[in-house]
Amino acid sequence: MVKEGCATFCCQHRLHRGRITLYLCENLGRTSIFSASVLTSCTKELHPKFAVFPTYPIILPFKKTSQEVIDFYAAQAAHPIPGVPKFDSKRVVDGQRLIQFLKPLPPTSEGRTFELRSKVLGVYDKGKPGSVVETEQLIVDKKTGEVYTRAVGSGFFVGQGGWGGPKGPATENFPPPKGKENSPDIVSETQLTAESAHLYRYVARCHATL
């Protein structure tokens, strides 16, 4: 889906991150993320079309400027949210992800100063099941104020609700048409290329370094 000159994508937590990457790249107009040309252009710095990997806006809030493996739990505990309980990050699962690509990210920051601007959009108490924390991260050119990407995500903290917080907005549901509850409207099959397994391992390794 393209709006106002920017590409917008939504991803649900039921998708593996490797598959989320596939979804993003396909919508960016690439023939297939599993093609050798795309894999090369995103991983080889000397490639003439070297580009930022599409999931970079998701990874950056975790890694920031560190080149090392980070302690996810310590990083989460370092930034408590005022007015809400201290949640246990060892019992959190991904909720949903939305990424907007407003401008292409350059492969180098030379001559520019970028900022990652993060804020909490809401913390919602869902009772006994748990709590939802919704956040937003913007990658911004500090000098011009131009926003390059916007990422909105939520985490569900299992069994950590019931603290008296706001319930949050109701989730919009789209039930299947009557009589088609157990049958798909469309079935689509795609033959992947020989590079699929290699890229899947590469993406998994990148996420494993968080």
N, C-alpha and C positions, 0 to 999 in steps of 0.2 A: 504494500500500500504506500503510495507516495502522496505527500501533502505539502503544499506551499514550498516546493523546492527542497524538501527534506524527506529522507526515507525513514519510515517508522516501522518497527517490528515488535511483536509481542511473543514471549516465550513462556510456556508453562513449566512448572517444576517437574512435571512427570517426564519431561524430555531430558535425556542425558545431555550434558554440556557439549559433547561432540556433535550430537544431532542438532543442537541449537546453532552451532557454528555452520552446519550445512544449510539450515534454514536462512540464516542471515546472508550467506554468500550467494545463494541462489537468487534472493531478492535484490541483491546488488547488481544483477545483470550478468553474473558469471555463468558460463555454461554448466560448470559443476565444480564444487569445491574439491572434489576428489581427482580432478585432472592434474596431470604432472605440471602443467604450466602455472596453474594457480599455486600449487604447493611450492614451486620454485620461487615465484615472485614474492611470496610471503615469508620465505625462510632464508633466502640467499641475498645478503646485503649488496653484492656486486651485480645483481640482476638489474637490467635497465629499467624494469618496471617494478622495482622493489616497493612494496606497499605494507602498510600497517595491517596486522592480522585483525579481522573484523571484531573479534571478541575482546580486543584490547581495552575498551571502555569498561568492561566488567572486571577485568583483572587488575587494572591500575589502582582502584580504591583499596585493594588488599595489599598489593606490592609497594605502592607509592614509589619512592626512589631507591628502595633496597634491591640489590642484585642477589641477595641470599634467600634461602628458604626461611619463611617467616613463621612465627608462632601465632597461629590464628587465634587461639583462645586468649593469649596475653594481649594481642592487639585489640580484640573486642572489649576486654575488661578495662583497657586504658582510657576508654571514652564512655563513661556512664552517662545515661540520659537523665537529666534532672526531673524529679517528680514522678518517677516510675521505679518499680522494684529493680534490683540488680538481677538480670536474667542470666541463666546458665547457658553459655554458648556451646556447651557440649551436647545440648539437647535442642538443637535448632535445625530446621530443614528449609530449603529454598521454597519461597512462595511463588512469585512470578517475576518476570523481567520484561522491561520495555526499554528499547534503545532507539534513540533518534540520531541519525547522522545528518547534522545541519551543514557541515563543511567537511571536505576530505581531510583527514589527519595527515600531516606531512610525515615522512619517514625519519626526519631529524628535527630537533628543536633548535638547531643552530640559528642564531639571529632572532629568536623568539623566546619569550618567557611564558610558559603555560602554568596555569593554576588548576588544581582540582578542588572544586568548591562543593562541599558536602553538607547536607542538612537532613534532619529528620522531618518527614512530612506528617507522620502520625504514629501513635502507639495505641493499639486497640486491644481491649480486654475481651476475649471470646469465652470467658468463663472457664470451666474445668478443662476443656480441650487445650487451651493455651492462649498465647498473646501474639499479635502480629505487629512487627515493626516495619514501617515503610520509609524508605530513604531515597534521596535523589543525589546524583553526582553529575556535575557539569565540568567539562574540560573547556577552559576559557583562555583566550589570549589575554594576558594581563594588561598589555599596553593598549589594545584596541577594544577590549571588552567583548570581542566576538566569541560566541559559543560554538564550539566545534561538535561536541556530542552531548547528549543528555541521556542518562541512564536512571531509570526508576526501578527499584527492586524491593521485595519484601521478604522477610524471614519469619517463619512460624516457630515460636518457642514452645515446644510441646510440654503440656501439663503445667504451664507457668501463668495461668490466668486466675481470675477470681480475686483481683486486687482492687476492684471498684473503679476501674478506668472506663473510658468511653468505649462503646461497642463498635464504633466506626460505621462507615457507610455500608449499606446492604449490597451484597454482591448480585450483579445482574445475571440471571440465569436464562439460558436459551434451550428449553426442552425440545426434544425431537418431535417431528410432526406425528400426529395421532396415527397409529397403525404402523409406524416405522421405528418404534422404540428400540428394536433389536436388530435392525438391518441398516447398513450404511447407504447413504444416498449415492456415493461415488466410490469406486474402487480404482486405485491407480497403482501400477507396478513400475518400478524403475530399475533398470539394469545398471549396477555400479561398475566402475572401471577397476583395473588391476591395482591401482594405487590406493584404493579405499582403506584397506587394512593398515597400510603404512601411515596414512594421515590420521586415522583413528588413534593409533598408538602415539603419534606425535602430539595430538591435542590432549590426550590423557596425561602424557608426561608433563606438558606445560602446566596443566591444572594441578598436577601432583606437587609442583614446586611451591604452591601457595603456603 
